[in-house]
Amino acid sequence: MKQRRTTIKDVAHEAGVSVATASEALNGKGRVAAATRQHVIDTAARLGYTANRLAKNLNAGRTGSLVLSVSPTSANTTASGVQPEWDIDYYFRVLSGASAHAFHRGFLLSMLPSSTPSPAFLSAADGLIVVDPSENDPLVHAATTAGLPCVTIGRNWDDLSWVDNDFAAGTTTALSHLSAVRPARPALFLSETSSSYVRDELSAYLDWCSSAGVDPVILRSPGPRVDEAEATIHAALASPERRFDAVLTTLDTLAHATERSAQALGLRIPDDLQVLSLTDSRSLDYGLNTPVTALDLQPIRLGEIAVDLLLDGLDGTTERRRELVPTALTVRGSTLQPEDAS
């Protein structure tokens, strides 16, 4: 026979206290004597009692579910019927960090496809995390209109809490690395300019070019996926009028396309062409002929902090917050290092 689940009534009976006292002791609330509280906790552990999260959330007027989605603008692609965010390792790692941390805090988190910001789905959640929001973001607008608590990974324009990286500093660090051995003439390869992180990277790149006396070269892919980017970067690298000897990409997929195109054209990496991505992924380390130097954005940590910001807001324990997570440059074979110089 199926064993009956241990309830709070069982704990109270075994500990010799009322249900109310047992509940307050386990929740850390009420004026329960320290010895009594510990006795109840020990009894619950011995009986194998775990709180019913669904009931607890329902009592608080919640569903116990959170939703994470990538901004539809950031995930835009020319290929119909395909969710491009599913091709980008960064988003999966953000989701991994957020979902594990949400579960630790008593919530289940799911990923909502960016192409279907269903009001019905949002109405069944306690809160929303939007990754890489754009100005006038439709997902953020849908949440705020419905009164749904919302935070973003990436700065937003709606006076909401957010967590982000310092992309301006990271981009400057990356450009300095490209020029550490010899003066570099880098091109910036991007797929969109609506997200705050791309705007920060673009601004830092233009400032660096101005201070270094280098003409900026901006290449734009029609979409974020490798197959969408390859034609653009292949043509730019093959052009007899090419004015750059390094490529700085906003996404790991664009770096992947750049490395593949350079290899196909017989360009030596990093001697003929340096490649650096402002977003790291496992594919840049293990999936290419030449591993690509990249910025580690700590996506798992970003997801964890976003969950904390959202849930702390639900509890009413914090005001609006903004947090920056530092980046770190992981140097690989696609960029010149001092020992590489001839």
LINNOR-V701754 format. One record per residue. N is the residue number from 0. RES is the residue in one letter. PHI is phi in degrees with one decimal (999 if undefined). PSI is psi as a letter, one per 40 degrees, with the letter a starting at -180 (NA if undefined). Layout:
<<N:RES:PHI:PSI> <N:RES:PHI:PSI>>
This chain:
<<0:M:999:i> <1:K:-68.9:h> <2:Q:-72.5:h> <3:R:-70.9:i> <4:R:-68.5:h> <5:T:-67.8:h> <6:T:-111.6:i> <7:I:-64.4:d> <8:K:-66.1:d> <9:D:-63.9:d> <10:V:-62.9:d> <11:A:-62.2:d> <12:H:-62.9:d> <13:E:-67.3:d> <14:A:-82.8:e> <15:G:75.2:f> <16:V:-130.2:i> <17:S:-75.5:i> <18:V:-61.1:d> <19:A:-62.5:d> <20:T:-65.4:d> <21:A:-61.9:d> <22:S:-63.9:d> <23:E:-64.9:d> <24:A:-65.3:d> <25:L:-75.5:d> <26:N:-93.5:e> <27:G:70.8:f> <28:K:-118.1:i> <29:G:76.1:i> <30:R:-99.8:g> <31:V:-101.4:h> <32:A:-58.2:i> <33:A:-57.9:d> <34:A:-65.4:d> <35:T:-66.0:d> <36:R:-58.6:d> <37:Q:-66.7:d> <38:H:-61.9:d> <39:V:-66.3:d> <40:I:-61.8:d> <41:D:-64.0:d> <42:T:-64.7:d> <43:A:-61.1:d> <44:A:-63.9:d> <45:R:-66.2:d> <46:L:-84.6:e> <47:G:74.7:f> <48:Y:-78.5:h> <49:T:-129.0:i> <50:A:-65.4:i> <51:N:-78.2:h> <52:R:-63.3:d> <53:L:-61.8:d> <54:A:-63.6:d> <55:K:-61.9:d> <56:N:-69.0:d> <57:L:-64.2:d> <58:N:-63.4:d> <59:A:-90.4:e> <60:G:76.4:f> <61:R:-125.0:i> <62:T:-97.3:e> <63:G:78.4:e> <64:S:-126.0:i> <65:L:-124.3:i> <66:V:-125.6:h> <67:L:-121.5:h> <68:S:-148.7:i> <69:V:-88.7:h> <70:S:-53.4:h> <71:P:-57.9:d> <72:T:-68.5:d> <73:S:-67.7:d> <74:A:-90.9:e> <75:N:-58.9:i> <76:T:-146.2:i> <77:T:-84.6:e> <78:A:-88.4:h> <79:S:-72.6:i> <80:G:78.2:e> <81:V:-118.7:h> <82:Q:-91.3:g> <83:P:-64.2:d> <84:E:-63.8:d> <85:W:-73.7:e> <86:D:-92.7:e> <87:I:-110.4:h> <88:D:-59.0:d> <89:Y:-55.0:d> <90:Y:-67.2:d> <91:F:-66.0:d> <92:R:-72.5:d> <93:V:-59.9:d> <94:L:-60.5:d> <95:S:-60.3:d> <96:G:-64.4:d> <97:A:-69.1:d> <98:S:-67.4:d> <99:A:-65.5:d> <100:H:-72.1:d> <101:A:-61.8:d> <102:F:-62.4:d> <103:H:-60.0:d> <104:R:-96.3:e> <105:G:92.2:e> <106:F:-128.1:i> <107:L:-102.8:h> <108:L:-120.6:h> <109:S:-125.5:i> <110:M:-100.8:h> <111:L:-95.1:h> <112:P:-55.8:h> <113:S:-65.9:d> <114:S:-80.0:e> <115:T:-132.2:g> <116:P:-74.4:g> <117:S:-65.4:h> <118:P:-59.1:d> <119:A:-64.7:d> <120:F:-67.3:d> <121:L:-64.5:d> <122:S:-67.7:e> <123:A:-90.8:e> <124:A:-107.9:i> <125:D:-90.0:e> <126:G:-171.5:i> <127:L:-130.8:h> <128:I:-113.4:h> <129:V:-108.9:h> <130:V:-96.7:h> <131:D:54.7:f> <132:P:-68.6:i> <133:S:-106.1:i> <134:E:-66.6:h> <135:N:58.1:f> <136:D:-64.4:h> <137:P:-65.5:d> <138:L:-69.7:d> <139:V:-62.8:d> <140:H:-62.6:d> <141:A:-62.1:d> <142:A:-68.4:d> <143:T:-66.6:d> <144:T:-64.5:d> <145:A:-82.8:e> <146:G:75.1:f> <147:L:-87.4:h> <148:P:-55.1:h> <149:C:-146.3:h> <150:V:-130.3:i> <151:T:-129.1:i> <152:I:-100.0:h> <153:G:114.2:i> <154:R:-61.1:i> <155:N:-125.0:i> <156:W:-109.4:e> <157:D:-118.5:e> <158:D:61.4:f> <159:L:-104.4:i> <160:S:-66.4:i> <161:W:-148.8:i> <162:V:-127.8:i> <163:D:-155.0:i> <164:N:-96.2:i> <165:D:-87.7:g> <166:F:-70.9:d> <167:A:-63.8:d> <168:A:-66.0:d> <169:G:-63.1:d> <170:T:-65.3:d> <171:T:-63.6:d> <172:T:-61.0:d> <173:A:-63.7:d> <174:L:-67.1:d> <175:S:-63.3:d> <176:H:-64.6:d> <177:L:-61.7:d> <178:S:-102.2:e> <179:A:-67.6:d> <180:V:-93.3:d> <181:R:-149.2:i> <182:P:-56.5:h> <183:A:-103.4:i> <184:R:-118.1:g> <185:P:-84.3:i> <186:A:-101.5:i> <187:L:-102.7:h> <188:F:-110.3:h> <189:L:-137.2:i> <190:S:-120.7:e> <191:E:-160.8:i> <192:T:-128.6:e> <193:S:-87.0:d> <194:S:-77.7:i> <195:S:-63.0:d> <196:Y:-67.6:d> <197:V:-68.9:d> <198:R:-62.6:d> <199:D:-63.5:d> <200:E:-65.5:d> <201:L:-63.3:d> <202:S:-63.2:d> <203:A:-64.5:d> <204:Y:-63.8:d> <205:L:-65.0:d> <206:D:-62.8:d> <207:W:-64.6:d> <208:C:-60.6:d> <209:S:-63.9:d> <210:S:-71.3:d> <211:A:-89.4:e> <212:G:68.6:f> <213:V:-112.1:h> <214:D:-72.3:h> <215:P:-70.6:i> <216:V:-128.6:h> <217:I:-114.9:h> <218:L:-109.9:h> <219:R:-126.2:h> <220:S:-84.7:i> <221:P:-70.4:e> <222:G:-164.0:i> <223:P:-85.6:e> <224:R:-81.1:i> <225:V:-58.4:d> <226:D:-66.2:d> <227:E:-74.5:d> <228:A:-87.0:d> <229:E:-60.8:d> <230:A:-62.2:d> <231:T:-64.6:d> <232:I:-73.3:d> <233:H:-62.7:d> <234:A:-64.4:d> <235:A:-66.5:d> <236:L:-71.2:d> <237:A:-83.7:e> <238:S:-64.6:h> <239:P:-66.7:e> <240:E:-100.4:e> <241:R:-59.2:h> <242:R:-115.7:f> <243:F:-135.7:i> <244:D:-124.7:e> <245:A:-152.8:i> <246:V:-127.4:h> <247:L:-108.2:h> <248:T:-110.0:i> <249:T:-82.8:e> <250:L:-130.3:i> <251:D:-64.5:d> <252:T:-65.3:d> <253:L:-70.0:d> <254:A:-66.6:d> <255:H:-59.1:d> <256:A:-63.0:d> <257:T:-65.9:d> <258:E:-63.1:d> <259:R:-64.5:d> <260:S:-67.8:d> <261:A:-63.0:d> <262:Q:-61.7:d> <263:A:-64.4:d> <264:L:-88.5:e> <265:G:77.9:e> <266:L:-81.0:h> <267:R:-84.0:h> <268:I:-106.9:h> <269:P:-100.7:e> <270:D:-62.8:d> <271:D:-86.8:d> <272:L:-150.1:h> <273:Q:-91.0:i> <274:V:-129.9:h> <275:L:-142.3:h> <276:S:-105.4:h> <277:L:-88.1:e> <278:T:-139.3:h> <279:D:-89.6:i> <280:S:-161.4:i> <281:R:-64.9:d> <282:S:-65.5:d> <283:L:-75.1:e> <284:D:-95.7:d> <285:Y:-119.6:e> <286:G:-101.1:e> <287:L:-126.5:i> <288:N:-63.7:d> <289:T:-120.8:h> <290:P:-57.0:i> <291:V:-102.2:h> <292:T:-61.7:h> <293:A:-154.4:i> <294:L:-87.4:h> <295:D:-85.8:h> <296:L:-92.4:e> <297:Q:53.1:f> <298:P:-61.8:d> <299:I:-62.6:d> <300:R:-64.7:d> <301:L:-59.7:d> <302:G:-63.0:d> <303:E:-63.8:d> <304:I:-65.2:d> <305:A:-60.2:d> <306:V:-63.0:d> <307:D:-61.4:d> <308:L:-60.9:d> <309:L:-68.1:d> <310:L:-72.1:d> <311:D:-64.6:d> <312:G:-67.7:d> <313:L:-62.3:d> <314:D:-77.4:e> <315:G:72.0:f> <316:T:-92.5:e> <317:T:-137.7:i> <318:E:-85.4:a> <319:R:-56.1:h> <320:R:-130.0:i> <321:R:-131.1:h> <322:E:-129.9:h> <323:L:-110.1:h> <324:V:-107.4:h> <325:P:-68.7:i> <326:T:-101.4:i> <327:A:-141.5:h> <328:L:-85.2:h> <329:T:-100.8:h> <330:V:-86.5:h> <331:R:-130.0:a> <332:G:-76.1:e> <333:S:-84.0:e> <334:T:-127.6:i> <335:L:-70.7:i> <336:Q:-123.0:i> <337:P:-49.0:d> <338:E:-72.2:e> <339:D:-80.1:d> <340:A:-67.0:h> <341:S:-92.7:NA>>
